[in-house]
């Protein structure tokens, strides 16, 4: 199982939602079950931070979970309010049980 930390800047993509821009040294799992668990933990953290899913349909050929974690695609989420600074998602990969939270940026 993967251990480590996944940290990514949350970047607004007009008309598409948000994209995650992984920080240097971020660890993303490579096993399908661990990828699914991390993305679910990210979605829960985004919801808790006031992000909402919007109606744009996902393109399953381009918007894969691996592409999301690597920052190569946007996901259909929008902040319910303008964030102060550039927010980050920070996830601890605890033996396959990731915990994530959205933290405000410093800029």
Secondary structure, 3 states (H helix, E strand, C coil): CCCEEEEEEEEEECCCEEEEEECCCCCCCCCHHHHHHHHHHHHHHHHHCCEEECCCCCCCCCCCHHHHHHCCCEECEEECCCCCCCCEEEEEECCCCCEEEEECCCC
